[in-house]
Amino acid sequence: MEFYLVQALNGLASASSLFLVASGLSIIFGVTRIVNFAHGSFYMLGAYIAYTLVQALPTGAVGYWLAVLGAAVAVGLIGAAVELLLLRRIYRAPELFQLLATFGLVLVVADLVLLIWGPEDLLGPRAPGLRGSVMILGEPFPTYELFMIALGPLVLAGLWVLFHRTRWGTLVRAATEDREMVGALGVNEAWLFTSVFVLGSFLAGLGGAVQLPREAVNHTMDLHIIAEVFVVVVVGGMGSILGAFLAAVLISELNAFGILIFPEITLVLVFLIMAAVLIFRPWGLLGRPEGPPRTPAGEFEPPLRLLGRGFLYFCLAVLASAAVLPHLLPTYYIRIACEVLISALFATSLGFMMTVGGMASFGHAAYFGLGAYGAALAVTYAQVGTGLGLLAALGLGLAGAVLFGYFCVRLSGVYSAMLTLAFAQIVYAVLFQWYGITGGDNGLLGIWPSDWVSSPLAYYYLTLTVVAVSLFLLRRLAFAPFGYSLRAGRDSALRSEAIGIHVRRVRWVGFVIAGFFAAAAGGLFAFLKGSVFPDYSSIPVSVDSLVMVLLGGVQTLSGPIVGAGVYKVLEVFVNRYTEHWQLILGCVLVGLVILFPQGLLGYLVGRFGRSGEEWRGVDGAPAGGRAS
Amino acid sequence: MRRRLPFLLALLTMVPGALALAGEPIKIGEINSYSRVPQFLDPYKKGWEMAVDEINAAGGVLGRKLVVISRDDGGKPDVAERHATELVQNEKVSLLAGTFLSHIGLAVSSFAKRNKVLFVAAEPLSDAITWSKGHRYTFRLRPNTYEQCVMLAREAAKLPAKRWATIAPNYEYGQSAVRAFKEALSKLRPDVEWVEEQWPALFKLDAGSTVQALARARPDAIFNVTFGSDLAKFVREGTTRGLFRNRAVVSLLTGEPEYLDPLKDEAPEGWIVTGYPWYAIQDPAHKKFVADYEKRYNDYPRVGSLVGYLTFKAIAAAIAKAGSTDTEALVDAMEGLEFDSPVGRIKFRKIDHQSTLGAWVGKIKYDPKLGRGIMVDWKYVDGSEVLPGPEWVAKVRPKD
């Protein structure tokens, strides 16, 4: 009995440290609707800065706690700079676009940290006065963990007072509820956003700084916490601080007791909890259903239009040059071209879901990974050739998308996207842990193409064919009656229901189509690389697909192709010449975000579509063609 | 700008010609996860750079200089495969080397098998590289997980402890380490019991709960496989909660400076570990290695430094023995290759392409003068003492 009580205390201590970071993220999202990927980076910066300050300030309790506080303040200031210099410029961009900017920041911070603090783990000192342990129910319990247990509720109480007893807090709550209305009432939104961002970053920095006695500061802290705090925020209900606290406690306690019964569960537990919560409570524990989305006055997205002959000729010209190109290139570049084509298909499948269906996904890599494993499993266990292998890829991807899509389309917005992430992580964990079948993290090796496509050139043509046909089909689907139903559901679910569209079913089919084509990309990738790993369904791959879509422009159908081309080529070439590719890639992304807040293709369309003739015919451009 | 272009192109075409005049260098492709695990690969890179410079200063191999073209895979196996293609197709390297993470080592090994290129795996520990997934074109330098676990199990068997608990990161390395250790110890000591196991996700150890869960089982001894930031958390939390009091701990790799030194004055005294006591090895060849390294980098060597250094010394020895850079000749030369190194004579076994480089087994002791832990009462265990024989290898390793 005593043991279980102490274990519950352990859970509470972990919950506090999760909550500190998650509360900041939740506040930022609640008000600004920014999905802040860089929140983990702020947390990591908090830990590093605290480490440095502790060394610099005089030893002893005063110096130590000043250092912790100083680190949090410093991170708050960094947050202010990020908001003022970067995010403020792109609030009016399409939904989720800010995610691209924060992803660029993640890369930049990850590399800067290495440059400033070096690669080695830094074990900071323990907190003065809280070094030892006390006996609780016969078990030694670290005093610092007791401090952590107290800190969580203290911060929660402080935030409650701030939000309910100050004018600023009232404004923040109002903005969380309805930010257009707050703006309409004459509140200076810009400064409200800045101050909220500063508070959120401060909390992330504090969360990092108080980790100092608990773990060695290292350059992977950002990625190791970010997924989990997102889970906490979503499980709690986005924008709900108390919800975040409850979610942190729930997750930490289930973890503390889960490992007693089933120690291997560590990989997937948080995502299982999230999936379970979201299936039964689509807006998290304490979140509120969002009202129907409103388009800001005076702005509306131009509808997709069927494009005319000009675009057709353009496509044929691209295809023809793609067919000739490999004859002019050395083998290595043919393989790069294959990678670019596969990425283009992968990104377009996600783009289809986002642009036509209005459904975002943070876990699109699930279907890419399932496709890759479908092919690899068929080759490994049934010794099939490339053709049947690709069919198996489609089959497994389809099955996954049908199953997961059923649940995901019941939710909306970021909740739906987070549920896709949960499923992707479950797929990842199964691939990672089912050693007997999937080979675990060592993957399946020797998945090479059959003889008829074994030369790089032949495989390139196979890839080109599959990708071109898939892209054509995706485009065709967007303009088929089904595509119109899907777009109707995206723009107004209520009205669509009223005219007899089964919105949920249509979205489900749209989701499955996206998963199906992602699996095709995964299958092609498996044979290109000759081996598959659980990494293919991991979060970074999902993020890559999002980045490509957003970079190209989420309001156009062909944007993801452009985004994939630019991103992949950048990645390949920057990575080849420098170890600091993260820094450079991150800076380039941030620069592109500021220059082209509509995405690259979105920019071209906006810039040239209206005036010049030459771009008539690209998506979204006015009156490029006739309606079928 | 446009006017300068033809000139630049002309210049570019002259480059290969100029190189040919200087006695064509031997190109070696090197791939590693530099940006993903810089803390372990920084010293590794320094090690191989020193080896290559030494080799070239002595006139190179076969009268040709070695040129290493190094690429960062960022911890992604598909990127490693892309680099391998580029290095072989574009740069026309004679062989590939490197990798740290096991799955990336296996990905490059699979590439080497298909494209018939020699691959000298430097750091990955997975047993599969030379055994269940072994093939003609891949060799590995570092002692694998199995070997190091057997070394530790031999020490563990001498302890009175009967009730054992294990903690290991939840991935292939952790799993195969625990399996190998259990198997070896249970064989030596049929009376031991396995009372608890914990599998935290890699670098996400929830230290408090996990330590408590281990303590609940009241084991006599603990086998630890966590490393890096998990290790720091585990040691700190375990010490505060008295987990290690009156308990033996046997720990994989913890004596390697990469993992031990960040713990500073909290180095866990008395743990039985594998590691690299570079400060205490008295062999003159090794002393020279340490002195050269310190002079060159103003830093002391880590185990990665040694592995990087030895990998490229082995490659040079193989090229010299083969007398050419032809892949098949190189592979034939590598099989059974013996070369002298700062840590004694090392041999690549013909039967499984595993080198006989061993590891140092000893106890951790805190050295107040240095402010960090060191290994004491250590001994060097050569790989040949723990590697299984040809019958066993024939069972697990596919025929070429």
Interface residues (C-beta under 8 A of the other chain):
Chain A: F3 V6 Q7 N10 G11 A13 S14 D111 L114 P119 E120 D121 L122 L123 R126 R131 G132 S133 E139 P140 F141 P142 Y144 E145 P213 R214 E215 A216 N218 H219 T220 M221 H224 S252 N255 A256 I259 L260 P263 E264 T266 L267 P330 T331 Y332 R335 I336 E339 F432 Q433 Y435 G440 D441 N442 G443 L445 G446 W448 F525 K529 G530 S531 F533 D535 Y536 P540 V572 N575 R576 E579 H580 W581 Q582
Chain B: Y34 S35 P38 Q39 D42 R71 D72 G74 K76 P77 D78 V79 E81 R82 H83 T85 E86 Q89 N90 S102 H103 L106 A107 S109 S110 F111 K113 R114 S126 A128 K133 N170 Y171 E172 Q175 E197 Q198 W199 P200 A201 F203 K204 D206 A207 G208 S209 T210 Q212 A213 A215 R216 G228 S229 A232 K233 R236 E237 T240 R241 G242 D261 P262 L263 K264 E266
